[in-house]
């Protein structure tokens, strides 16, 4: 193993662009785990806001992403390289 990615880390240093279908699948999966979250609507809102916020970082100039009509969605990770 060369690296480990931690999701939800406050010092994220790696962004992965995701498609709308990826986000919708994640939201659907969370909604199937009704016993894990007190407020599914709030969790869905958090997931969508986090994807947009990370997408804003991913779409910043100099990151190699071209402007698009659709908002960019992404997930953020702390990437720990082991070698």
N, C-alpha and C positions, 0 to 999 in steps of 0.2 A: 504494500500500500504506500503510495507516494504522498497523498494528502487526505485531509479530512475537512468536510464542510459542515459548519454549525449554523443552523437556521435560527433566527431570532436573536442573534448576538447584537449587542448595542454598538459594537465597533465593526460593522460589516465592511468587508474589503473586496467583495466579489459579487457581481451582479449577473444574473442569467435572465435573458429576455424570455417571456412566456407568451403563448398565444391565448386569445380569448377562450378557446375551447379548453385549454389547460386550466385556466382559472375557474371556468364553469364546472369542470370535473372536480376540482378541489372543493368548491362550495358544496356541490352535491354530496361528496364524501363526508364532509363535516356535518351536513344536515342529516345524514344517516346515523350519526353517533349522538343521538339525542340525550343520552345519559351523561355525556362528557362536558356539555356546555349548558349553563343556566339560561342564556339568552341567545338562541340561534340567529336571530335577526342582527343582534349586535356583533356576533362573531362574523357573520357574512359581511357586514359593513366594514369591520376591521380588515378582513382579508382583501376586500376590494380596494380600500384606501391604501393598504400597505403595498399592493401590486402597482397602483398608480404612482405612489411616492417613489418606489424603487425604479419604476419605469421612467420617471422624470429624471432621476440620476443617470439611468442608462442612456437616455436620449440627449444628454448634454453634449454640446459641441466638443469635438476632439475625442469622442468615444466611438466614432465610426458608424454611427447610426444616422440614416437620412431622415429628414422630416417626412411625416406621413399624415394623412387625414385622420387616422385612428390614433388614439392615445397609445403610447408604448406601455406595456405591462412587463413587470419583471419581479424576480424574487431576489432577496439579498441574503448573503451568507458571510460568515467569517471563514476564510479559507486558510487552513493551517498546513503549510508544506512541511513534510517530515524529513526530507533529506538535506 
